[in-house]
Amino acid sequence: MVVKPKIRGFICTTAHPEGCKRIVKEQIDYVKQKGKIDGPKKVLVIGASMGYGLASRISAAYGCGASTIGVIFDKQGADARTASAGWYNTAAFEEFAHADGLYAKTINGDAFSSQIKDEVIALIKKDLGKVDMIVYSLAAPRRSTSDGTVYSSVLKTTGGEFTNKSIDMKTDTVEQVTIPPATEEEIFATIKVMGGEDWKEWIGALKSAGVVEDGTVTVAYSYIGPELTHPIYKDGSIGRAKDHLAATAKEITSSIDGVTAYVSVNKALVTQSSSAIPVVPLYISILYKVMKEMGLHEGCIEQMQRMFAEKLYGGQVQTDENGLLRLDDWEMRPDVQEKVSEIWNRISTENLSECTDLEGYRKDFSRLFGFEAEGVDYETDVDTAVGIESII
């Protein structure tokens, strides 16, 4: 079938297999071009099919020569419908990795479940023996716990209503939005989904099963951002969950022998999650313009390659005073934020196109689903039922 983008709300309900493949290849080529990294050799990536998780897997495999096991939760396509973008990304990664002589296998299922944890442990024992790095990169809206309770996360403030500028992507207008505060129950649920509880359960299960090398590093991902987004992010319900994630890193390091846990604070980028957060898309579109003009812009793969090469495995681990890896260091440079604030204060519908990189924002959103990849003919029929070579 000929696959076209179908946007509904903050997601695209279609994905393009050839586009996803081309974009994965671009990321692989970038890491190859940057050279070898003296890093981990047996890596588990939990949440490996898109964004920072996929970029982590590519950086580990092609930067460090690592064998990788990925955990994903994606749907295969059929003749009449496309697979999820994560499915096509994973299929492409495995195809390239196997052709290049790299071990890569993938388990598809709910990473929050004990069943998937058991399947991953069995696969590590069978094929790798032990792992020496665990990347935790889940971005799920809800979580089912072992007792059957389902928790859903919310995008709300925690200190009263918050009103600020945002962008309506359908009409390209700048408008005022008001975000309501979360209840204590909603905050608790958001922490359950996006905090560190499941991360620690994963590390504990892997350690108890004897599949973790001494000296293993585990990393999870977070965001802080500037003051203008703090009410909805850092100080919002998501921020509470990310605080829990950071506290969990310290708990893992202190309570699980042989494992050191880090949280990497990454740059604001276009993701399915960030697209749904009020205020943030407008901030990102301004940030893109400023950082591109200053030659500082990075996407997921540039961020993760730099994390592996410079922050984690480039000699001494580089953290801030709170023990965080700061991949947002370029975003948070005073000269960058001063310019962003200056634009934010005068942004309006009338000057939106000249003051933002809205085109770049939209392109990155489309590329999440395999569209707008260079060299792909989007008028040609493609096989939407692509399989993954070693899916479990």
Helices and strands as residue ranges (DSSP letters): E 7-8, E 11-12, H 17-34, E 42-46, H 51-64, E 67-72, H 85-99, E 104-108, H 114-123, I 124-128, E 131-136, E 142-144, E 150-152, E 162-168, E 173-179, H 184-194, H 197-208, E 212-222, G 227-229, H 237-255, E 259-265, H 272-275, H 280-293, H 300-306, I 307-312, E 325-326, H 334-346, H 352-355, H 358-367
